[in-house]
Every structure is written in C-alpha cells, then in structure tokens.
Amino acid sequence: MRLSVNNLACDRGGRRIFEGVSFILLSGEALVITGRNGAGKSSLLEMLAGRLHPVGGKIIWEGAGERSLAECLHYVGHRDALKSALTARENLDFARDFLGNPALSSAEALEAVGLAHAARLPVAYLSAGQRHRVALARLLVAHRPLWLLDEPTSALDAASQEILRGLLETHRSAGGMIAATTHSPLFLSQAKELRIERSRLRAEGDMS
C-alpha cells in the first residue's frame, strides 16, 4: 500500500496554515510529524482522515483494492470519543462491531494496553491516562492498515509509552503504516520525520 501526499495546502479561519506538504508513506513505514503549536500538525491528520478538506494538493491512496482511504484508517485524536457511561470493554465491543474486519477481542485489546483489570469499569471512573489507553485499544479490535495518531503519548506515563511503542512497532512489522504528530520522542526505528513550520514546510530526513 502507498499513501502519497502532493503539495498539500491548508487554510483555517481564512488564513493559510501551511502549504507545499509532500510525502510518501509505504507499508511498514512510520511518519513522525513535528512542529510548534498551531503549525498545522493536527490539521494534516484531519485531512488524511477526511475530516478537513485541503485547499490545494492531492492525497492519493493506492494498493488497497476497492477500499477507500477512509475504510483503511484508524484515527485517534485529542478527544478519546469514548462513551463515559459504558465500560471499557463495552466501548471496544461497540467499536469492533461498528468498524468491521475484527482483529483482537476487546478483552485481548485491553490486556495489550495493560487495562485487563479495568474491563468492567465505566470509562467515567478511569483516569485520563487510562481513558487514552482505551482509545488506543480501539486500534487493535478492528484491522486497518493506516493509523493516524494525534499526540499518542498524551497523558501516558513512561510504562504506558513503552507499551504504545511496542504496539506501533508490531503494527509496522505486519505491514501497517503510521502517521503520528508528537512533541515527545516516539523512538520508532527508522521513522521518517516531517517538520511543519507555520506558513511553510521544512522536511527533514528521507521523504521518498
């Protein structure tokens, strides 16, 4: 599979946020997107997820047959999108049924993120870090090759960040793709880096 972004431009609130963003992401690769607050990192992920339309450039998704880009991605943003009244397991059961193409069971996904003990607790009772781990567990209950992650280490302690890194590397080793914004190092092996500056773009590393 191949995700090609060509000369992408973004306007928000009548202002140009960035332009000229280009990169290629292949199966098994990770792209780490960095930059100052307000540079457009989250906006770029929202464009890839189809939540925001670019004002210029193209996003091309190839190699997935008839499946569209939207059908092949998971998006985890700043909001966890969890139902507080439901238990952690019920939230994952819903996501697994809704998204289709099931992978791990909800119990297995919670165990993978270190939350097996919280499966029957309403999400409202969980800490911010625990809620974020439940949101990340959604990546595991339905198979989708492209993971779009906005600040995935947010609210995670050191041990949870190490669990996350292992999940990301396992996904890549199976041919998955990752595009993640971050202010903290993700320590992913051989990851590409894209640094966005407000109203201009500087790409660092091999972007081919």
Contacts in CASP RR format, 6 or more apart in sequence:
PFRMAT RR
TARGET T0000
AUTHOR 0000-0000-0000
METHOD contacts of the structure
MODEL  1
MRLSVNNLACDRGGRRIFEGVSFILLSGEALVITGRNGAGKSSLLEMLAG
RLHPVGGKIIWEGAGERSLAECLHYVGHRDALKSALTARENLDFARDFLG
NPALSSAEALEAVGLAHAARLPVAYLSAGQRHRVALARLLVAHRPLWLLD
EPTSALDAASQEILRGLLETHRSAGGMIAATTHSPLFLSQAKELRIERSR
LRAEGDMS
1 26 0 8 1.000
1 27 0 8 1.000
1 61 0 8 1.000
1 62 0 8 1.000
1 63 0 8 1.000
1 64 0 8 1.000
1 72 0 8 1.000
1 145 0 8 1.000
1 146 0 8 1.000
1 176 0 8 1.000
1 177 0 8 1.000
2 24 0 8 1.000
2 25 0 8 1.000
2 26 0 8 1.000
2 27 0 8 1.000
2 60 0 8 1.000
2 61 0 8 1.000
2 62 0 8 1.000
2 63 0 8 1.000
3 24 0 8 1.000
3 25 0 8 1.000
3 26 0 8 1.000
3 48 0 8 1.000
3 59 0 8 1.000
3 60 0 8 1.000
3 61 0 8 1.000
3 62 0 8 1.000
3 69 0 8 1.000
3 146 0 8 1.000
3 177 0 8 1.000
3 179 0 8 1.000
4 23 0 8 1.000
4 24 0 8 1.000
4 58 0 8 1.000
4 59 0 8 1.000
4 60 0 8 1.000
4 61 0 8 1.000
4 62 0 8 1.000
5 21 0 8 1.000
5 22 0 8 1.000
5 23 0 8 1.000
5 24 0 8 1.000
5 48 0 8 1.000
5 58 0 8 1.000
5 59 0 8 1.000
5 60 0 8 1.000
6 22 0 8 1.000
6 57 0 8 1.000
6 58 0 8 1.000
6 59 0 8 1.000
6 60 0 8 1.000
7 19 0 8 1.000
7 20 0 8 1.000
7 21 0 8 1.000
7 22 0 8 1.000
7 56 0 8 1.000
7 57 0 8 1.000
7 58 0 8 1.000
8 18 0 8 1.000
8 19 0 8 1.000
8 20 0 8 1.000
8 21 0 8 1.000
8 22 0 8 1.000
8 44 0 8 1.000
8 47 0 8 1.000
8 54 0 8 1.000
8 56 0 8 1.000
8 57 0 8 1.000
8 58 0 8 1.000
8 59 0 8 1.000
9 16 0 8 1.000
9 18 0 8 1.000
9 19 0 8 1.000
9 20 0 8 1.000
9 21 0 8 1.000
9 54 0 8 1.000
9 55 0 8 1.000
9 56 0 8 1.000
9 57 0 8 1.000
10 16 0 8 1.000
10 17 0 8 1.000
10 18 0 8 1.000
10 19 0 8 1.000
10 21 0 8 1.000
10 40 0 8 1.000
10 43 0 8 1.000
10 44 0 8 1.000
10 47 0 8 1.000
10 52 0 8 1.000
10 54 0 8 1.000
10 55 0 8 1.000
11 17 0 8 1.000
11 55 0 8 1.000
12 43 0 8 1.000
16 199 0 8 1.000
17 38 0 8 1.000
17 39 0 8 1.000
17 40 0 8 1.000
17 43 0 8 1.000
17 198 0 8 1.000
17 199 0 8 1.000
18 39 0 8 1.000
18 40 0 8 1.000
18 43 0 8 1.000
18 44 0 8 1.000
18 196 0 8 1.000
18 197 0 8 1.000
18 198 0 8 1.000
18 199 0 8 1.000
18 200 0 8 1.000
18 201 0 8 1.000
19 56 0 8 1.000
19 199 0 8 1.000
19 200 0 8 1.000
19 201 0 8 1.000
20 57 0 8 1.000
20 201 0 8 1.000
21 44 0 8 1.000
21 194 0 8 1.000
21 196 0 8 1.000
21 201 0 8 1.000
22 203 0 8 1.000
22 207 0 8 1.000
23 31 0 8 1.000
23 192 0 8 1.000
23 194 0 8 1.000
23 203 0 8 1.000
23 207 0 8 1.000
24 207 0 8 1.000
24 208 0 8 1.000
25 31 0 8 1.000
25 146 0 8 1.000
25 177 0 8 1.000
25 179 0 8 1.000
25 192 0 8 1.000
26 177 0 8 1.000
27 145 0 8 1.000
27 175 0 8 1.000
27 176 0 8 1.000
27 177 0 8 1.000
28 172 0 8 1.000
28 173 0 8 1.000
28 175 0 8 1.000
28 176 0 8 1.000
28 177 0 8 1.000
29 172 0 8 1.000
29 177 0 8 1.000
29 178 0 8 1.000
29 191 0 8 1.000
29 192 0 8 1.000
30 168 0 8 1.000
30 172 0 8 1.000
30 177 0 8 1.000
30 178 0 8 1.000
30 179 0 8 1.000
30 180 0 8 1.000
30 186 0 8 1.000
30 188 0 8 1.000
30 190 0 8 1.000
30 191 0 8 1.000
30 192 0 8 1.000
31 178 0 8 1.000
31 179 0 8 1.000
31 180 0 8 1.000
31 191 0 8 1.000
31 192 0 8 1.000
31 193 0 8 1.000
31 194 0 8 1.000
32 180 0 8 1.000
32 182 0 8 1.000
32 186 0 8 1.000
32 188 0 8 1.000
32 191 0 8 1.000
32 192 0 8 1.000
32 193 0 8 1.000
32 194 0 8 1.000
33 41 0 8 1.000
33 44 0 8 1.000
33 45 0 8 1.000
33 179 0 8 1.000
33 180 0 8 1.000
33 181 0 8 1.000
33 182 0 8 1.000
33 193 0 8 1.000
33 194 0 8 1.000
33 195 0 8 1.000
33 196 0 8 1.000
34 41 0 8 1.000
34 181 0 8 1.000
34 182 0 8 1.000
34 183 0 8 1.000
34 193 0 8 1.000
34 194 0 8 1.000
34 195 0 8 1.000
34 196 0 8 1.000
35 41 0 8 1.000
35 195 0 8 1.000
35 196 0 8 1.000
35 197 0 8 1.000
36 197 0 8 1.000
36 198 0 8 1.000
38 198 0 8 1.000
39 196 0 8 1.000
39 197 0 8 1.000
39 198 0 8 1.000
40 196 0 8 1.000
40 198 0 8 1.000
41 150 0 8 1.000
41 181 0 8 1.000
41 196 0 8 1.000
42 77 0 8 1.000
42 78 0 8 1.000
42 150 0 8 1.000
42 181 0 8 1.000
43 52 0 8 1.000
44 181 0 8 1.000
44 196 0 8 1.000
45 75 0 8 1.000
45 77 0 8 1.000
45 148 0 8 1.000
45 149 0 8 1.000
45 150 0 8 1.000
45 179 0 8 1.000
45 181 0 8 1.000
46 52 0 8 1.000
47 53 0 8 1.000
47 54 0 8 1.000
47 59 0 8 1.000
48 59 0 8 1.000
48 69 0 8 1.000
48 73 0 8 1.000
48 146 0 8 1.000
48 148 0 8 1.000
48 179 0 8 1.000
49 70 0 8 1.000
49 73 0 8 1.000
49 75 0 8 1.000
49 148 0 8 1.000
50 69 0 8 1.000
50 70 0 8 1.000
51 75 0 8 1.000
59 69 0 8 1.000
61 68 0 8 1.000
61 69 0 8 1.000
61 72 0 8 1.000
64 71 0 8 1.000
64 72 0 8 1.000
64 145 0 8 1.000
69 146 0 8 1.000
71 144 0 8 1.000
72 144 0 8 1.000
72 145 0 8 1.000
72 146 0 8 1.000
73 144 0 8 1.000
73 145 0 8 1.000
73 146 0 8 1.000
73 147 0 8 1.000
73 148 0 8 1.000
74 138 0 8 1.000
74 139 0 8 1.000
74 142 0 8 1.000
74 144 0 8 1.000
74 146 0 8 1.000
74 147 0 8 1.000
74 148 0 8 1.000
75 148 0 8 1.000
75 150 0 8 1.000
76 135 0 8 1.000
76 136 0 8 1.000
76 138 0 8 1.000
76 139 0 8 1.000
76 147 0 8 1.000
76 148 0 8 1.000
76 149 0 8 1.000
76 150 0 8 1.000
76 152 0 8 1.000
77 135 0 8 1.000
77 149 0 8 1.000
77 150 0 8 1.000
77 151 0 8 1.000
78 150 0 8 1.000
78 151 0 8 1.000
78 154 0 8 1.000
80 131 0 8 1.000
80 132 0 8 1.000
80 134 0 8 1.000
80 135 0 8 1.000
81 135 0 8 1.000
82 91 0 8 1.000
82 123 0 8 1.000
82 131 0 8 1.000
82 134 0 8 1.000
82 135 0 8 1.000
83 90 0 8 1.000
83 91 0 8 1.000
83 94 0 8 1.000
83 123 0 8 1.000
84 122 0 8 1.000
84 123 0 8 1.000
84 124 0 8 1.000
85 122 0 8 1.000
85 123 0 8 1.000
85 124 0 8 1.000
86 94 0 8 1.000
86 122 0 8 1.000
86 123 0 8 1.000
87 119 0 8 1.000
87 120 0 8 1.000
87 121 0 8 1.000
87 122 0 8 1.000
87 123 0 8 1.000
88 110 0 8 1.000
88 115 0 8 1.000
88 118 0 8 1.000
88 119 0 8 1.000
88 120 0 8 1.000
88 121 0 8 1.000
88 123 0 8 1.000
88 126 0 8 1.000
88 130 0 8 1.000
88 134 0 8 1.000
88 137 0 8 1.000
89 106 0 8 1.000
89 107 0 8 1.000
89 110 0 8 1.000
89 119 0 8 1.000
89 120 0 8 1.000
91 123 0 8 1.000
91 134 0 8 1.000
91 138 0 8 1.000
92 106 0 8 1.000
92 109 0 8 1.000
92 110 0 8 1.000
92 134 0 8 1.000
92 137 0 8 1.000
92 138 0 8 1.000
92 141 0 8 1.000
93 106 0 8 1.000
95 138 0 8 1.000
95 141 0 8 1.000
95 142 0 8 1.000
96 102 0 8 1.000
96 105 0 8 1.000
96 106 0 8 1.000
96 141 0 8 1.000
96 142 0 8 1.000
99 138 0 8 1.000
99 141 0 8 1.000
99 142 0 8 1.000
99 144 0 8 1.000
100 142 0 8 1.000
101 142 0 8 1.000
101 143 0 8 1.000
101 144 0 8 1.000
102 141 0 8 1.000
102 142 0 8 1.000
102 143 0 8 1.000
103 140 0 8 1.000
103 141 0 8 1.000
103 142 0 8 1.000
103 143 0 8 1.000
104 112 0 8 1.000
104 140 0 8 1.000
104 141 0 8 1.000
105 141 0 8 1.000
106 119 0 8 1.000
106 137 0 8 1.000
106 141 0 8 1.000
107 116 0 8 1.000
107 119 0 8 1.000
108 140 0 8 1.000
109 137 0 8 1.000
109 138 0 8 1.000
109 140 0 8 1.000
109 141 0 8 1.000
110 116 0 8 1.000
110 118 0 8 1.000
110 119 0 8 1.000
110 134 0 8 1.000
110 137 0 8 1.000
112 137 0 8 1.000
112 140 0 8 1.000
112 163 0 8 1.000
112 167 0 8 1.000
113 133 0 8 1.000
113 134 0 8 1.000
113 136 0 8 1.000
113 137 0 8 1.000
113 140 0 8 1.000
113 160 0 8 1.000
113 163 0 8 1.000
113 164 0 8 1.000
113 167 0 8 1.000
114 133 0 8 1.000
114 160 0 8 1.000
114 163 0 8 1.000
115 130 0 8 1.000
115 133 0 8 1.000
115 134 0 8 1.000
115 137 0 8 1.000
118 126 0 8 1.000
118 130 0 8 1.000
118 134 0 8 1.000
123 131 0 8 1.000
123 134 0 8 1.000
126 134 0 8 1.000
127 155 0 8 1.000
128 155 0 8 1.000
129 155 0 8 1.000
129 156 0 8 1.000
129 157 0 8 1.000
129 160 0 8 1.000
131 155 0 8 1.000
132 154 0 8 1.000
132 155 0 8 1.000
132 156 0 8 1.000
133 156 0 8 1.000
133 160 0 8 1.000
133 163 0 8 1.000
136 152 0 8 1.000
136 164 0 8 1.000
136 167 0 8 1.000
139 147 0 8 1.000
139 167 0 8 1.000
139 171 0 8 1.000
140 167 0 8 1.000
145 175 0 8 1.000
145 176 0 8 1.000
145 177 0 8 1.000
146 176 0 8 1.000
146 177 0 8 1.000
146 178 0 8 1.000
146 179 0 8 1.000
147 168 0 8 1.000
147 171 0 8 1.000
147 176 0 8 1.000
147 177 0 8 1.000
147 178 0 8 1.000
147 179 0 8 1.000
147 180 0 8 1.000
148 179 0 8 1.000
148 180 0 8 1.000
149 178 0 8 1.000
149 179 0 8 1.000
149 180 0 8 1.000
149 181 0 8 1.000
150 180 0 8 1.000
150 181 0 8 1.000
151 181 0 8 1.000
151 182 0 8 1.000
151 183 0 8 1.000
152 164 0 8 1.000
152 168 0 8 1.000
152 180 0 8 1.000
152 182 0 8 1.000
152 186 0 8 1.000
153 161 0 8 1.000
153 164 0 8 1.000
153 182 0 8 1.000
153 184 0 8 1.000
153 186 0 8 1.000
156 164 0 8 1.000
161 184 0 8 1.000
165 186 0 8 1.000
165 187 0 8 1.000
165 188 0 8 1.000
168 178 0 8 1.000
168 180 0 8 1.000
168 186 0 8 1.000
168 188 0 8 1.000
169 188 0 8 1.000
169 189 0 8 1.000
171 178 0 8 1.000
172 178 0 8 1.000
172 188 0 8 1.000
178 188 0 8 1.000
180 186 0 8 1.000
192 205 0 8 1.000
192 206 0 8 1.000
192 207 0 8 1.000
193 203 0 8 1.000
193 204 0 8 1.000
193 205 0 8 1.000
194 201 0 8 1.000
194 203 0 8 1.000
194 204 0 8 1.000
194 207 0 8 1.000
195 201 0 8 1.000
195 202 0 8 1.000
195 203 0 8 1.000
195 204 0 8 1.000
196 202 0 8 1.000
END
